Amino acid sequence: MHQVETLALLLAAVGIVGVIAERYKAPLPMMLIFAGILLSVIPNGPEIELDPELIFFVILPPLLYIEAYQTPWKRLKDVGDLVSAQAFGLVI
């Protein structure tokens, strides 16, 4: 039950960060990284430990879907070669 509560709190935090990112026209992934860093430097803060499969199957897909849905086709077409090169290069 502890993981469910922790996951619910983290998803609520993602929602709050999403609203802040939308208001200030900032990229959501960068704001989430910044929020994670802030959460990690809290002295005597909570120790959050989640199953990696939970993150991979529950949290990551909606974030990727949102960013993919909001990316304009023209912009993706302009950087398509760079994205492809990085995707293949980083996997290898």
C-alpha positions as CSV (number, residue, x, y, z in Angstrom):
1,M,0.0,0.0,0.0
2,H,2.9,2.3,0.6
3,Q,3.9,2.3,-3.1
4,V,0.3,3.2,-4.1
5,E,0.3,6.2,-1.8
6,T,3.8,7.3,-2.9
7,L,2.8,7.0,-6.6
8,A,-0.4,9.0,-6.0
9,L,1.6,11.8,-4.3
10,L,4.1,11.8,-7.1
11,L,1.4,11.9,-9.8
12,A,-0.2,14.8,-8.0
13,A,3.1,16.6,-8.0
14,V,3.5,15.9,-11.7
15,G,0.1,17.5,-12.2
16,I,1.0,20.6,-10.2
17,V,4.3,20.9,-12.0
18,G,2.4,20.5,-15.3
19,V,0.1,23.4,-14.4
20,I,3.1,25.6,-13.5
21,A,4.9,24.6,-16.7
22,E,1.8,25.5,-18.8
23,R,1.4,28.8,-17.0
24,Y,5.0,29.9,-17.6
25,K,5.3,28.3,-21.1
26,A,8.2,26.1,-19.9
27,P,8.9,22.6,-21.3
28,L,7.3,20.0,-19.0
29,P,10.3,17.6,-19.0
30,M,12.7,20.3,-17.9
31,M,10.3,21.4,-15.1
32,L,9.9,17.8,-13.9
33,I,13.7,17.4,-13.8
34,F,14.0,20.7,-11.8
35,A,11.2,19.5,-9.4
36,G,13.0,16.2,-8.9
37,I,16.2,17.9,-8.1
38,L,14.4,20.1,-5.6
39,L,12.8,17.1,-4.0
40,S,16.1,15.3,-3.7
41,V,17.9,18.1,-1.9
42,I,15.3,18.5,0.9
43,P,17.2,17.8,4.1
44,N,15.8,14.8,6.0
45,G,13.3,14.4,3.2
46,P,11.3,11.3,2.5
47,E,13.1,8.4,1.0
48,I,11.2,7.5,-2.1
49,E,11.7,4.0,-3.5
50,L,9.5,2.7,-6.4
51,D,9.7,-0.4,-8.5
52,P,11.4,0.5,-11.9
53,E,8.8,-1.5,-13.8
54,L,6.0,0.7,-12.2
55,I,7.8,3.8,-13.5
56,F,8.4,2.3,-16.9
57,F,4.8,1.1,-17.5
58,V,2.7,3.7,-15.5
59,I,4.5,7.1,-15.4
60,L,6.7,7.2,-18.5
61,P,4.1,6.4,-21.3
62,P,1.7,9.3,-20.4
63,L,4.6,11.8,-20.3
64,L,6.0,10.6,-23.7
65,Y,2.5,10.6,-25.2
66,I,1.8,14.2,-24.1
67,E,5.1,15.5,-25.5
68,A,4.7,13.5,-28.8
69,Y,1.1,14.8,-29.2
70,Q,2.1,18.4,-28.7
71,T,5.2,18.4,-30.9
72,P,4.5,20.1,-34.3
73,W,5.2,18.0,-37.4
74,K,7.2,20.7,-39.0
75,R,9.5,21.0,-36.1
76,L,9.9,17.2,-36.0
77,K,10.6,17.1,-39.7
78,D,13.3,19.8,-39.3
79,V,15.2,17.9,-36.6
80,G,14.4,14.4,-37.8
81,D,17.9,13.6,-39.0
82,L,19.4,14.6,-35.7
83,V,16.9,12.7,-33.7
84,S,17.4,9.6,-35.8
85,A,21.2,9.8,-35.5
86,Q,21.0,10.2,-31.8
87,A,18.5,7.4,-31.4
88,F,20.6,4.9,-33.3
89,G,23.9,6.1,-31.9
90,L,22.8,6.1,-28.2
91,V,21.3,2.6,-28.5
92,I,24.5,1.2,-30.1
